[in-house]
Amino acid sequence: MTATEIDILEKAEAQLQAFYTDFNSLNKKPNDAISEFKLKLINRVIIQANELLGAEYKPFDEFDADAIPSNSDVVMILGQYLNCIDKLRSDNAKSYGKAWYWIVDGIESKIRTKAPKNRI
């Protein structure tokens, strides 16, 4: 990964986490369809994340605009994205004590990241 890709990925991760939190709170009505506006926003971030995750980490293509997903569908897919980003981080970061740093272009960098949740 490059430093630019890391910046884009971390922004996408923050957006996906915010969507996940918002839709999880809407999950009291899990079968309600989401609006087209929200679907477009989510797909935009998913497409951007997919470019960085690549075939190895990408869990999903994007939501079909003709088959509007439910709240629970969105929560499930966003959870998959957050886990896949965490796996990518685990595979592309190294710890020094309690601090974690990205590996950039195959070289250990000084770009800090959070610790992966699932250290594999």
C-alpha positions in Angstrom: 0.0 0.0 0.0 1.0 3.6 -0.6 0.7 6.4 1.9 -2.1 7.9 -0.3 -4.0 4.6 -0.4 -3.7 4.4 3.4 -5.2 7.9 3.8 -8.1 7.0 1.4 -8.7 3.6 3.1 -8.8 5.2 6.6 -11.3 7.8 5.4 -13.4 5.1 3.9 -13.2 3.0 7.0 -14.4 6.0 9.1 -17.3 6.5 6.8 -18.2 2.9 6.8 -18.1 2.8 10.6 -20.4 5.8 10.8 -22.8 4.2 8.4 -22.6 1.0 10.4 -23.4 2.8 13.6 -26.3 4.7 12.0 -27.9 1.7 10.4 -27.4 -0.5 13.4 -29.5 2.0 15.4 -32.2 1.8 12.7 -32.2 -2.0 13.0 -35.2 -1.8 15.3 -37.0 -2.1 12.0 -34.6 -4.4 10.2 -36.8 -5.1 7.2 -37.4 -1.4 6.3 -35.9 -0.5 2.9 -33.3 2.3 2.9 -33.7 5.4 0.7 -32.1 5.7 -2.7 -30.1 8.7 -1.4 -28.5 6.6 1.4 -27.9 3.7 -1.0 -26.0 6.0 -3.3 -23.8 7.3 -0.5 -23.0 3.9 0.8 -22.3 2.5 -2.7 -19.9 5.4 -3.3 -17.9 4.5 -0.2 -18.0 0.8 -0.9 -16.7 1.3 -4.5 -13.9 3.4 -3.2 -13.1 0.8 -0.5 -13.2 -2.0 -3.1 -10.5 -0.3 -5.2 -8.2 -0.4 -2.2 -9.2 -3.8 -0.8 -8.7 -5.6 -4.1 -9.9 -9.1 -4.9 -8.1 -10.5 -1.9 -10.0 -8.6 0.7 -13.2 -7.3 -1.0 -16.3 -8.9 0.5 -19.0 -7.5 -1.9 -19.3 -5.5 -5.1 -22.0 -3.0 -4.3 -25.7 -2.8 -3.6 -28.0 -3.1 -6.6 -29.9 0.1 -7.1 -32.9 -1.8 -8.5 -33.1 -4.1 -5.4 -33.1 -1.6 -2.5 -31.7 -3.4 0.6 -33.1 -3.4 4.0 -31.5 -1.9 7.1 -30.3 -5.4 8.2 -28.8 -6.1 4.8 -26.8 -2.9 5.1 -25.7 -3.6 8.6 -24.5 -7.1 7.6 -22.5 -5.9 4.6 -21.0 -2.9 6.4 -19.9 -5.3 9.2 -18.2 -7.4 6.5 -16.3 -4.4 5.2 -15.1 -3.3 8.6 -13.8 -6.9 9.2 -12.1 -7.0 5.8 -10.4 -3.6 6.4 -9.3 -4.9 9.7 -7.8 -8.0 8.1 -6.0 -5.8 5.5 -4.6 -3.7 8.4 -3.5 -6.9 10.2 -1.7 -8.1 7.1 -0.1 -4.7 6.4 0.9 -3.3 9.7 3.5 -4.1 12.4 3.5 -3.4 16.1 6.3 -1.9 18.2 5.2 -2.3 21.7 1.7 -0.9 21.9 2.0 1.2 18.7 1.1 0.0 15.3 2.5 1.3 12.0 1.6 0.7 8.4 3.9 -1.1 6.0 4.2 1.3 3.0 5.4 -0.1 -0.3 6.8 -3.1 1.5 8.8 -1.0 4.0 7.9 -0.3 7.7 6.8 3.3 7.9 6.2 5.9 10.6 2.5 6.1 9.7 0.6 5.0 12.8 -2.6 3.0 12.7 -4.9 1.5 15.3 -4.2 -2.0 16.4 -6.1 -4.6 14.4 -9.1 -6.1 16.3 -8.3 -9.6 15.1 -4.6 -10.0 15.1 -4.1 -13.0 12.8 
